[in-house]
Amino acid sequence: MAAGIRDFYTPDQLLGKSVVVIVNLDPKNIANFVSEGMVLAGESSEGKVVLLRPDDDLPPGSRIR
């Protein structure tokens, strides 16, 4: 995981979750892979990273408006 969420989420906690991701960004080398997307998250008043999620069911790949 390169999204900076490793300290807050395990891979198992992310399985099946819908999250907001911006894709098709310019490629950037991060560690040993190329990233072309960004997971959107906020920070709570307690300093916890919280992933942004849709408040209703949307199909994967839906446009952000």
PDB file of N, H, CA, C and O in Angstrom:
ATOM      1  N   MET A   1       0.839  -1.185   0.000  1.00  0.00           N
ATOM      2  CA  MET A   1       0.000   0.000   0.000  1.00  0.00           C
ATOM      3  C   MET A   1       0.879   1.241   0.000  1.00  0.00           C
ATOM      4  O   MET A   1       1.780   1.370   0.829  1.00  0.00           O
ATOM      5  N   ALA A   2       0.626   2.120  -0.894  1.00  0.00           N
ATOM      6  H   ALA A   2      -0.106   2.016  -1.567  1.00  0.00           H
ATOM      7  CA  ALA A   2       1.399   3.360  -0.948  1.00  0.00           C
ATOM      8  C   ALA A   2       0.526   4.568  -0.649  1.00  0.00           C
ATOM      9  O   ALA A   2       0.984   5.701  -0.800  1.00  0.00           O
ATOM     10  N   ALA A   3      -0.691   4.366  -0.240  1.00  0.00           N
ATOM     11  H   ALA A   3      -1.063   3.445  -0.117  1.00  0.00           H
ATOM     12  CA  ALA A   3      -1.633   5.469  -0.072  1.00  0.00           C
ATOM     13  C   ALA A   3      -1.491   6.179   1.274  1.00  0.00           C
ATOM     14  O   ALA A   3      -2.260   7.096   1.560  1.00  0.00           O
ATOM     15  N   GLY A   4      -0.537   5.781   2.097  1.00  0.00           N
ATOM     16  H   GLY A   4       0.088   5.036   1.864  1.00  0.00           H
ATOM     17  CA  GLY A   4      -0.382   6.407   3.398  1.00  0.00           C
ATOM     18  C   GLY A   4      -1.452   5.981   4.384  1.00  0.00           C
ATOM     19  O   GLY A   4      -1.688   6.668   5.378  1.00  0.00           O
ATOM     20  N   ILE A   5      -2.097   4.866   4.124  1.00  0.00           N
ATOM     21  H   ILE A   5      -1.906   4.308   3.316  1.00  0.00           H
ATOM     22  CA  ILE A   5      -3.173   4.399   5.005  1.00  0.00           C
ATOM     23  C   ILE A   5      -2.795   3.121   5.740  1.00  0.00           C
ATOM     24  O   ILE A   5      -3.602   2.576   6.493  1.00  0.00           O
ATOM     25  N   ARG A   6      -1.581   2.644   5.528  1.00  0.00           N
ATOM     26  H   ARG A   6      -0.926   3.087   4.916  1.00  0.00           H
ATOM     27  CA  ARG A   6      -1.133   1.383   6.131  1.00  0.00           C
ATOM     28  C   ARG A   6      -1.275   1.377   7.654  1.00  0.00           C
ATOM     29  O   ARG A   6      -1.613   0.349   8.240  1.00  0.00           O
ATOM     30  N   ASP A   7      -1.018   2.517   8.295  1.00  0.00           N
ATOM     31  H   ASP A   7      -0.743   3.352   7.819  1.00  0.00           H
ATOM     32  CA  ASP A   7      -1.114   2.588   9.757  1.00  0.00           C
ATOM     33  C   ASP A   7      -2.556   2.608  10.258  1.00  0.00           C
ATOM     34  O   ASP A   7      -2.799   2.491  11.459  1.00  0.00           O
ATOM     35  N   PHE A   8      -3.517   2.757   9.337  1.00  0.00           N
ATOM     36  H   PHE A   8      -3.319   2.853   8.361  1.00  0.00           H
ATOM     37  CA  PHE A   8      -4.908   2.917   9.734  1.00  0.00           C
ATOM     38  C   PHE A   8      -5.825   1.803   9.248  1.00  0.00           C
ATOM     39  O   PHE A   8      -6.888   1.578   9.827  1.00  0.00           O
ATOM     40  N   TYR A   9      -5.425   1.105   8.191  1.00  0.00           N
ATOM     41  H   TYR A   9      -4.561   1.287   7.721  1.00  0.00           H
ATOM     42  CA  TYR A   9      -6.248   0.033   7.618  1.00  0.00           C
ATOM     43  C   TYR A   9      -5.368  -1.165   7.267  1.00  0.00           C
ATOM     44  O   TYR A   9      -4.246  -1.001   6.788  1.00  0.00           O
ATOM     45  N   THR A  10      -5.882  -2.360   7.507  1.00  0.00           N
ATOM     46  H   THR A  10      -6.793  -2.493   7.897  1.00  0.00           H
ATOM     47  CA  THR A  10      -5.223  -3.565   7.025  1.00  0.00           C
ATOM     48  C   THR A  10      -5.810  -3.885   5.652  1.00  0.00           C
ATOM     49  O   THR A  10      -6.901  -3.416   5.329  1.00  0.00           O
ATOM     50  N   PRO A  11      -5.108  -4.674   4.840  1.00  0.00           N
ATOM     51  CA  PRO A  11      -5.690  -5.062   3.549  1.00  0.00           C
ATOM     52  C   PRO A  11      -7.062  -5.728   3.708  1.00  0.00           C
ATOM     53  O   PRO A  11      -7.956  -5.488   2.897  1.00  0.00           O
ATOM     54  N   ASP A  12      -7.240  -6.553   4.735  1.00  0.00           N
ATOM     55  H   ASP A  12      -6.514  -6.748   5.395  1.00  0.00           H
ATOM     56  CA  ASP A  12      -8.535  -7.212   4.942  1.00  0.00           C
ATOM     57  C   ASP A  12      -9.646  -6.213   5.240  1.00  0.00           C
ATOM     58  O   ASP A  12     -10.796  -6.451   4.871  1.00  0.00           O
ATOM     59  N   GLN A  13      -9.331  -5.110   5.896  1.00  0.00           N
ATOM     60  H   GLN A  13      -8.397  -4.917   6.197  1.00  0.00           H
ATOM     61  CA  GLN A  13     -10.354  -4.101   6.193  1.00  0.00           C
ATOM     62  C   GLN A  13     -10.805  -3.371   4.934  1.00  0.00           C
ATOM     63  O   GLN A  13     -11.881  -2.773   4.922  1.00  0.00           O
ATOM     64  N   LEU A  14     -10.009  -3.410   3.889  1.00  0.00           N
ATOM     65  H   LEU A  14      -9.135  -3.895   3.899  1.00  0.00           H
ATOM     66  CA  LEU A  14     -10.349  -2.710   2.655  1.00  0.00           C
ATOM     67  C   LEU A  14     -11.121  -3.573   1.674  1.00  0.00           C
ATOM     68  O   LEU A  14     -11.763  -3.049   0.764  1.00  0.00           O
ATOM     69  N   LEU A  15     -11.070  -4.882   1.842  1.00  0.00           N
ATOM     70  H   LEU A  15     -10.549  -5.308   2.582  1.00  0.00           H
ATOM     71  CA  LEU A  15     -11.771  -5.780   0.923  1.00  0.00           C
ATOM     72  C   LEU A  15     -13.264  -5.495   0.924  1.00  0.00           C
ATOM     73  O   LEU A  15     -13.892  -5.441   1.982  1.00  0.00           O
ATOM     74  N   GLY A  16     -13.824  -5.315  -0.251  1.00  0.00           N
ATOM     75  H   GLY A  16     -13.314  -5.359  -1.110  1.00  0.00           H
ATOM     76  CA  GLY A  16     -15.258  -5.086  -0.383  1.00  0.00           C
ATOM     77  C   GLY A  16     -15.709  -3.662  -0.149  1.00  0.00           C
ATOM     78  O   GLY A  16     -16.892  -3.365  -0.317  1.00  0.00           O
ATOM     79  N   LYS A  17     -14.797  -2.757   0.240  1.00  0.00           N
ATOM     80  H   LYS A  17     -13.837  -2.999   0.377  1.00  0.00           H
ATOM     81  CA  LYS A  17     -15.182  -1.357   0.460  1.00  0.00           C
ATOM     82  C   LYS A  17     -15.178  -0.589  -0.863  1.00  0.00           C
ATOM     83  O   LYS A  17     -14.325  -0.814  -1.722  1.00  0.00           O
ATOM     84  N   SER A  18     -16.123   0.300  -1.011  1.00  0.00           N
ATOM     85  H   SER A  18     -16.816   0.482  -0.313  1.00  0.00           H
ATOM     86  CA  SER A  18     -16.094   1.256  -2.108  1.00  0.00           C
ATOM     87  C   SER A  18     -15.439   2.518  -1.585  1.00  0.00           C
ATOM     88  O   SER A  18     -15.827   3.038  -0.538  1.00  0.00           O
ATOM     89  N   VAL A  19     -14.448   3.011  -2.309  1.00  0.00           N
ATOM     90  H   VAL A  19     -14.133   2.589  -3.159  1.00  0.00           H
ATOM     91  CA  VAL A  19     -13.751   4.228  -1.909  1.00  0.00           C
ATOM     92  C   VAL A  19     -13.656   5.150  -3.118  1.00  0.00           C
ATOM     93  O   VAL A  19     -13.874   4.727  -4.253  1.00  0.00           O
ATOM     94  N   VAL A  20     -13.333   6.398  -2.866  1.00  0.00           N
ATOM     95  H   VAL A  20     -13.156   6.742  -1.943  1.00  0.00           H
ATOM     96  CA  VAL A  20     -13.188   7.379  -3.937  1.00  0.00           C
ATOM     97  C   VAL A  20     -11.722   7.405  -4.358  1.00  0.00           C
ATOM     98  O   VAL A  20     -10.827   7.597  -3.535  1.00  0.00           O
ATOM     99  N   VAL A  21     -11.494   7.208  -5.657  1.00  0.00           N
ATOM    100  H   VAL A  21     -12.220   7.052  -6.326  1.00  0.00           H
ATOM    101  CA  VAL A  21     -10.136   7.175  -6.204  1.00  0.00           C
ATOM    102  C   VAL A  21     -10.088   8.061  -7.443  1.00  0.00           C
ATOM    103  O   VAL A  21     -10.978   8.007  -8.292  1.00  0.00           O
ATOM    104  N   ILE A  22      -9.059   8.862  -7.537  1.00  0.00           N
ATOM    105  H   ILE A  22      -8.336   8.905  -6.848  1.00  0.00           H
ATOM    106  CA  ILE A  22      -8.811   9.628  -8.758  1.00  0.00           C
ATOM    107  C   ILE A  22      -7.807   8.816  -9.570  1.00  0.00           C
ATOM    108  O   ILE A  22      -6.751   8.432  -9.067  1.00  0.00           O
ATOM    109  N   VAL A  23      -8.150   8.561 -10.833  1.00  0.00           N
ATOM    110  H   VAL A  23      -9.007   8.873 -11.242  1.00  0.00           H
ATOM    111  CA  VAL A  23      -7.298   7.724 -11.679  1.00  0.00           C
ATOM    112  C   VAL A  23      -6.804   8.505 -12.889  1.00  0.00           C
ATOM    113  O   VAL A  23      -7.213   9.642 -13.126  1.00  0.00           O
ATOM    114  N   ASN A  24      -5.930   7.881 -13.638  1.00  0.00           N
ATOM    115  H   ASN A  24      -5.598   6.957 -13.446  1.00  0.00           H
ATOM    116  CA  ASN A  24      -5.338   8.458 -14.843  1.00  0.00           C
ATOM    117  C   ASN A  24      -4.465   9.672 -14.550  1.00  0.00           C
ATOM    118  O   ASN A  24      -4.354  10.574 -15.379  1.00  0.00           O
ATOM    119  N   LEU A  25      -3.849   9.695 -13.378  1.00  0.00           N
ATOM    120  H   LEU A  25      -3.940   8.962 -12.704  1.00  0.00           H
ATOM    121  CA  LEU A  25      -2.877  10.748 -13.075  1.00  0.00           C
ATOM    122  C   LEU A  25      -1.574  10.437 -13.806  1.00  0.00           C
ATOM    123  O   LEU A  25      -1.357   9.307 -14.242  1.00  0.00           O
ATOM    124  N   ASP A  26      -0.719  11.428 -13.936  1.00  0.00           N
ATOM    125  H   ASP A  26      -0.895  12.346 -13.582  1.00  0.00           H
ATOM    126  CA  ASP A  26       0.591  11.168 -14.526  1.00  0.00           C
ATOM    127  C   ASP A  26       1.299  10.101 -13.705  1.00  0.00           C
ATOM    128  O   ASP A  26       1.264  10.147 -12.476  1.00  0.00           O
ATOM    129  N   PRO A  27       1.938   9.143 -14.360  1.00  0.00           N
ATOM    130  CA  PRO A  27       2.628   8.069 -13.642  1.00  0.00           C
ATOM    131  C   PRO A  27       3.703   8.619 -12.709  1.00  0.00           C
ATOM    132  O   PRO A  27       4.424   9.555 -13.053  1.00  0.00           O
ATOM    133  N   LYS A  28       3.797   8.018 -11.519  1.00  0.00           N
ATOM    134  H   LYS A  28       3.211   7.257 -11.240  1.00  0.00           H
ATOM    135  CA  LYS A  28       4.804   8.424 -10.542  1.00  0.00           C
ATOM    136  C   LYS A  28       5.391   7.169  -9.922  1.00  0.00           C
ATOM    137  O   LYS A  28       4.651   6.292  -9.475  1.00  0.00           O
ATOM    138  N   ASN A  29       6.715   7.075  -9.890  1.00  0.00           N
ATOM    139  H   ASN A  29       7.316   7.787 -10.253  1.00  0.00           H
ATOM    140  CA  ASN A  29       7.368   5.944  -9.257  1.00  0.00           C
ATOM    141  C   ASN A  29       7.286   6.087  -7.743  1.00  0.00           C
ATOM    142  O   ASN A  29       7.742   7.077  -7.171  1.00  0.00           O
ATOM    143  N   ILE A  30       6.698   5.085  -7.110  1.00  0.00           N
ATOM    144  H   ILE A  30       6.328   4.281  -7.575  1.00  0.00           H
ATOM    145  CA  ILE A  30       6.596   5.045  -5.654  1.00  0.00           C
ATOM    146  C   ILE A  30       7.132   3.695  -5.219  1.00  0.00           C
ATOM    147  O   ILE A  30       6.586   2.654  -5.586  1.00  0.00           O
ATOM    148  N   ALA A  31       8.199   3.713  -4.439  1.00  0.00           N
ATOM    149  H   ALA A  31       8.643   4.558  -4.141  1.00  0.00           H
ATOM    150  CA  ALA A  31       8.854   2.476  -3.997  1.00  0.00           C
ATOM    151  C   ALA A  31       9.208   1.648  -5.229  1.00  0.00           C
ATOM    152  O   ALA A  31      10.022   2.080  -6.045  1.00  0.00           O
ATOM    153  N   ASN A  32       8.617   0.479  -5.374  1.00  0.00           N
ATOM    154  H   ASN A  32       7.955   0.129  -4.711  1.00  0.00           H
ATOM    155  CA  ASN A  32       8.986  -0.388  -6.495  1.00  0.00           C
ATOM    156  C   ASN A  32       7.855  -0.572  -7.501  1.00  0.00           C
ATOM    157  O   ASN A  32       7.787  -1.606  -8.167  1.00  0.00           O
ATOM    158  N   PHE A  33       6.963   0.418  -7.622  1.00  0.00           N
ATOM    159  H   PHE A  33       7.018   1.257  -7.081  1.00  0.00           H
ATOM    160  CA  PHE A  33       5.899   0.329  -8.622  1.00  0.00           C
ATOM    161  C   PHE A  33       5.534   1.721  -9.121  1.00  0.00           C
ATOM    162  O   PHE A  33       5.951   2.732  -8.556  1.00  0.00           O
ATOM    163  N   VAL A  34       4.757   1.750 -10.181  1.00  0.00           N
ATOM    164  H   VAL A  34       4.419   0.929 -10.640  1.00  0.00           H
ATOM    165  CA  VAL A  34       4.302   3.017 -10.764  1.00  0.00           C
ATOM    166  C   VAL A  34       2.852   3.236 -10.351  1.00  0.00           C
ATOM    167  O   VAL A  34       2.011   2.354 -10.523  1.00  0.00           O
ATOM    168  N   SER A  35       2.564   4.417  -9.805  1.00  0.00           N
ATOM    169  H   SER A  35       3.247   5.134  -9.666  1.00  0.00           H
ATOM    170  CA  SER A  35       1.213   4.773  -9.385  1.00  0.00           C
ATOM    171  C   SER A  35       0.613   5.752 -10.392  1.00  0.00           C
ATOM    172  O   SER A  35       1.282   6.682 -10.842  1.00  0.00           O
ATOM    173  N   GLU A  36      -0.660   5.530 -10.742  1.00  0.00           N
ATOM    174  H   GLU A  36      -1.204   4.774 -10.377  1.00  0.00           H
ATOM    175  CA  GLU A  36      -1.380   6.454 -11.622  1.00  0.00           C
ATOM    176  C   GLU A  36      -2.730   6.824 -11.025  1.00  0.00           C
ATOM    177  O   GLU A  36      -3.642   7.225 -11.748  1.00  0.00           O
ATOM    178  N   GLY A  37      -2.860   6.690  -9.698  1.00  0.00           N
ATOM    179  H   GLY A  37      -2.119   6.364  -9.111  1.00  0.00           H
ATOM    180  CA  GLY A  37      -4.114   7.007  -9.032  1.00  0.00           C
ATOM    181  C   GLY A  37      -3.882   7.476  -7.612  1.00  0.00           C
ATOM    182  O   GLY A  37      -2.777   7.373  -7.079  1.00  0.00           O
ATOM    183  N   MET A  38      -4.947   7.998  -7.002  1.00  0.00           N
ATOM    184  H   MET A  38      -5.845   8.082  -7.435  1.00  0.00           H
ATOM    185  CA  MET A  38      -4.866   8.504  -5.643  1.00  0.00           C
ATOM    186  C   MET A  38      -6.164   8.192  -4.901  1.00  0.00           C
ATOM    187  O   MET A  38      -7.252   8.545  -5.358  1.00  0.00           O
ATOM    188  N   VAL A  39      -6.039   7.534  -3.765  1.00  0.00           N
ATOM    189  H   VAL A  39      -5.156   7.248  -3.394  1.00  0.00           H
ATOM    190  CA  VAL A  39      -7.179   7.268  -2.889  1.00  0.00           C
ATOM    191  C   VAL A  39      -7.444   8.540  -2.091  1.00  0.00           C
ATOM    192  O   VAL A  39      -6.515   9.122  -1.532  1.00  0.00           O
ATOM    193  N   LEU A  40      -8.698   8.977  -2.033  1.00  0.00           N
ATOM    194  H   LEU A  40      -9.452   8.505  -2.488  1.00  0.00           H
ATOM    195  CA  LEU A  40      -9.023  10.202  -1.298  1.00  0.00           C
ATOM    196  C   LEU A  40      -9.420   9.868   0.136  1.00  0.00           C
ATOM    197  O   LEU A  40     -10.193   8.944   0.389  1.00  0.00           O
ATOM    198  N   ALA A  41      -8.874  10.638   1.059  1.00  0.00           N
ATOM    199  H   ALA A  41      -8.246  11.389   0.854  1.00  0.00           H
ATOM    200  CA  ALA A  41      -9.134  10.423   2.483  1.00  0.00           C
ATOM    201  C   ALA A  41      -9.052  11.760   3.198  1.00  0.00           C
ATOM    202  O   ALA A  41      -8.491  12.727   2.683  1.00  0.00           O
ATOM    203  N   GLY A  42      -9.616  11.795   4.380  1.00  0.00           N
ATOM    204  H   GLY A  42     -10.072  11.009   4.799  1.00  0.00           H
ATOM    205  CA  GLY A  42      -9.527  12.962   5.240  1.00  0.00           C
ATOM    206  C   GLY A  42      -8.888  12.557   6.553  1.00  0.00           C
ATOM    207  O   GLY A  42      -8.601  11.382   6.782  1.00  0.00           O
ATOM    208  N   GLU A  43      -8.670  13.526   7.400  1.00  0.00           N
ATOM    209  H   GLU A  43      -8.903  14.480   7.214  1.00  0.00           H
ATOM    210  CA  GLU A  43      -8.088  13.256   8.719  1.00  0.00           C
ATOM    211  C   GLU A  43      -9.060  13.730   9.790  1.00  0.00           C
ATOM    212  O   GLU A  43      -9.508  14.876   9.778  1.00  0.00           O
ATOM    213  N   SER A  44      -9.378  12.831  10.713  1.00  0.00           N
ATOM    214  H   SER A  44      -9.014  11.899  10.722  1.00  0.00           H
ATOM    215  CA  SER A  44     -10.307  13.170  11.794  1.00  0.00           C
ATOM    216  C   SER A  44      -9.617  14.090  12.800  1.00  0.00           C
ATOM    217  O   SER A  44      -8.401  14.270  12.751  1.00  0.00           O
ATOM    218  N   SER A  45     -10.396  14.668  13.706  1.00  0.00           N
ATOM    219  H   SER A  45     -11.384  14.521  13.745  1.00  0.00           H
ATOM    220  CA  SER A  45      -9.825  15.544  14.728  1.00  0.00           C
ATOM    221  C   SER A  45      -8.888  14.780  15.661  1.00  0.00           C
ATOM    222  O   SER A  45      -8.072  15.384  16.357  1.00  0.00           O
ATOM    223  N   GLU A  46      -9.007  13.443  15.673  1.00  0.00           N
ATOM    224  H   GLU A  46      -9.670  12.953  15.107  1.00  0.00           H
ATOM    225  CA  GLU A  46      -8.113  12.612  16.485  1.00  0.00           C
ATOM    226  C   GLU A  46      -6.866  12.202  15.709  1.00  0.00           C
ATOM    227  O   GLU A  46      -6.008  11.502  16.246  1.00  0.00           O
ATOM    228  N   GLY A  47      -6.754  12.630  14.454  1.00  0.00           N
ATOM    229  H   GLY A  47      -7.451  13.200  14.018  1.00  0.00           H
ATOM    230  CA  GLY A  47      -5.590  12.317  13.649  1.00  0.00           C
ATOM    231  C   GLY A  47      -5.685  11.006  12.884  1.00  0.00           C
ATOM    232  O   GLY A  47      -4.696  10.553  12.308  1.00  0.00           O
ATOM    233  N   LYS A  48      -6.860  10.393  12.872  1.00  0.00           N
ATOM    234  H   LYS A  48      -7.663  10.760  13.341  1.00  0.00           H
ATOM    235  CA  LYS A  48      -7.048   9.146  12.146  1.00  0.00           C
ATOM    236  C   LYS A  48      -7.369   9.452  10.687  1.00  0.00           C
ATOM    237  O   LYS A  48      -8.141  10.361  10.385  1.00  0.00           O
ATOM    238  N   VAL A  49      -6.765   8.680   9.789  1.00  0.00           N
ATOM    239  H   VAL A  49      -6.138   7.941  10.034  1.00  0.00           H
ATOM    240  CA  VAL A  49      -7.076   8.796   8.365  1.00  0.00           C
ATOM    241  C   VAL A  49      -8.385   8.073   8.099  1.00  0.00           C
ATOM    242  O   VAL A  49      -8.553   6.922   8.503  1.00  0.00           O
ATOM    243  N   VAL A  50      -9.316   8.740   7.421  1.00  0.00           N
ATOM    244  H   VAL A  50      -9.179   9.675   7.093  1.00  0.00           H
ATOM    245  CA  VAL A  50     -10.644   8.180   7.126  1.00  0.00           C
ATOM    246  C   VAL A  50     -10.862   8.246   5.615  1.00  0.00           C
ATOM    247  O   VAL A  50     -10.823   9.324   5.022  1.00  0.00           O
ATOM    248  N   LEU A  51     -11.091   7.094   5.005  1.00  0.00           N
ATOM    249  H   LEU A  51     -11.123   6.219   5.487  1.00  0.00           H
ATOM    250  CA  LEU A  51     -11.304   7.035   3.565  1.00  0.00           C
ATOM    251  C   LEU A  51     -12.640   7.661   3.185  1.00  0.00           C
ATOM    252  O   LEU A  51     -13.633   7.485   3.891  1.00  0.00           O
ATOM    253  N   LEU A  52     -12.668   8.388   2.075  1.00  0.00           N
ATOM    254  H   LEU A  52     -11.861   8.531   1.502  1.00  0.00           H
ATOM    255  CA  LEU A  52     -13.925   8.917   1.553  1.00  0.00           C
ATOM    256  C   LEU A  52     -14.657   7.785   0.850  1.00  0.00           C
ATOM    257  O   LEU A  52     -14.063   7.037   0.074  1.00  0.00           O
ATOM    258  N   ARG A  53     -15.951   7.665   1.127  1.00  0.00           N
ATOM    259  H   ARG A  53     -16.433   8.273   1.758  1.00  0.00           H
ATOM    260  CA  ARG A  53     -16.762   6.598   0.528  1.00  0.00           C
ATOM    261  C   ARG A  53     -18.068   7.190   0.038  1.00  0.00           C
ATOM    262  O   ARG A  53     -18.570   8.162   0.602  1.00  0.00           O
ATOM    263  N   PRO A  54     -18.626   6.592  -1.030  1.00  0.00           N
ATOM    264  CA  PRO A  54     -19.938   7.048  -1.499  1.00  0.00           C
ATOM    265  C   PRO A  54     -21.004   6.746  -0.443  1.00  0.00           C
ATOM    266  O   PRO A  54     -20.895   5.757   0.281  1.00  0.00           O
ATOM    267  N   ASP A  55     -22.015   7.579  -0.354  1.00  0.00           N
ATOM    268  H   ASP A  55     -22.103   8.383  -0.942  1.00  0.00           H
ATOM    269  CA  ASP A  55     -23.087   7.337   0.621  1.00  0.00           C
ATOM    270  C   ASP A  55     -24.232   6.522   0.038  1.00  0.00           C
ATOM    271  O   ASP A  55     -25.260   6.331   0.689  1.00  0.00           O
ATOM    272  N   ASP A  56     -24.054   6.043  -1.188  1.00  0.00           N
ATOM    273  H   ASP A  56     -23.219   6.197  -1.716  1.00  0.00           H
ATOM    274  CA  ASP A  56     -25.037   5.167  -1.829  1.00  0.00           C
ATOM    275  C   ASP A  56     -24.267   4.208  -2.729  1.00  0.00           C
ATOM    276  O   ASP A  56     -23.095   4.443  -3.025  1.00  0.00           O
ATOM    277  N   ASP A  57     -24.914   3.134  -3.164  1.00  0.00           N
ATOM    278  H   ASP A  57     -25.866   2.944  -2.924  1.00  0.00           H
ATOM    279  CA  ASP A  57     -24.257   2.177  -4.048  1.00  0.00           C
ATOM    280  C   ASP A  57     -24.034   2.787  -5.419  1.00  0.00           C
ATOM    281  O   ASP A  57     -24.952   3.335  -6.031  1.00  0.00           O
ATOM    282  N   LEU A  58     -22.803   2.684  -5.889  1.00  0.00           N
ATOM    283  H   LEU A  58     -22.058   2.239  -5.392  1.00  0.00           H
ATOM    284  CA  LEU A  58     -22.442   3.129  -7.230  1.00  0.00           C
ATOM    285  C   LEU A  58     -21.605   2.030  -7.880  1.00  0.00           C
ATOM    286  O   LEU A  58     -20.855   1.339  -7.191  1.00  0.00           O
ATOM    287  N   PRO A  59     -21.723   1.863  -9.180  1.00  0.00           N
ATOM    288  CA  PRO A  59     -20.874   0.872  -9.833  1.00  0.00           C
ATOM    289  C   PRO A  59     -19.420   1.341  -9.857  1.00  0.00           C
ATOM    290  O   PRO A  59     -19.158   2.541  -9.933  1.00  0.00           O
ATOM    291  N   PRO A  60     -18.471   0.399  -9.792  1.00  0.00           N
ATOM    292  CA  PRO A  60     -17.067   0.786  -9.905  1.00  0.00           C
ATOM    293  C   PRO A  60     -16.840   1.589 -11.177  1.00  0.00           C
ATOM    294  O   PRO A  60     -17.414   1.290 -12.225  1.00  0.00           O
ATOM    295  N   GLY A  61     -16.009   2.599 -11.075  1.00  0.00           N
ATOM    296  H   GLY A  61     -15.543   2.841 -10.224  1.00  0.00           H
ATOM    297  CA  GLY A  61     -15.699   3.429 -12.239  1.00  0.00           C
ATOM    298  C   GLY A  61     -16.629   4.610 -12.433  1.00  0.00           C
ATOM    299  O   GLY A  61     -16.487   5.349 -13.407  1.00  0.00           O
ATOM    300  N   SER A  62     -17.586   4.806 -11.520  1.00  0.00           N
ATOM    301  H   SER A  62     -17.701   4.206 -10.729  1.00  0.00           H
ATOM    302  CA  SER A  62     -18.485   5.959 -11.652  1.00  0.00           C
ATOM    303  C   SER A  62     -17.705   7.261 -11.618  1.00  0.00           C
ATOM    304  O   SER A  62     -16.706   7.384 -10.908  1.00  0.00           O
ATOM    305  N   ARG A  63     -18.167   8.222 -12.384  1.00  0.00           N
ATOM    306  H   ARG A  63     -18.979   8.122 -12.960  1.00  0.00           H
ATOM    307  CA  ARG A  63     -17.512   9.529 -12.411  1.00  0.00           C
ATOM    308  C   ARG A  63     -17.790  10.306 -11.126  1.00  0.00           C
ATOM    309  O   ARG A  63     -18.867  10.214 -10.536  1.00  0.00           O
ATOM    310  N   ILE A  64     -16.784  11.071 -10.715  1.00  0.00           N
ATOM    311  H   ILE A  64     -15.909  11.145 -11.194  1.00  0.00           H
ATOM    312  CA  ILE A  64     -16.924  11.983  -9.579  1.00  0.00           C
ATOM    313  C   ILE A  64     -17.401  13.309 -10.157  1.00  0.00           C
ATOM    314  O   ILE A  64     -16.804  13.823 -11.103  1.00  0.00           O
ATOM    315  N   ARG A  65     -18.465  13.864  -9.600  1.00  0.00           N
ATOM    316  H   ARG A  65     -18.950  13.446  -8.832  1.00  0.00           H
ATOM    317  CA  ARG A  65     -18.998  15.140 -10.119  1.00  0.00           C
ATOM    318  C   ARG A  65     -19.065  16.167  -9.030  1.00  0.00           C
ATOM    319  O   ARG A  65     -19.486  17.299  -9.274  1.00  0.00           O
TER     320      ARG A  65
END
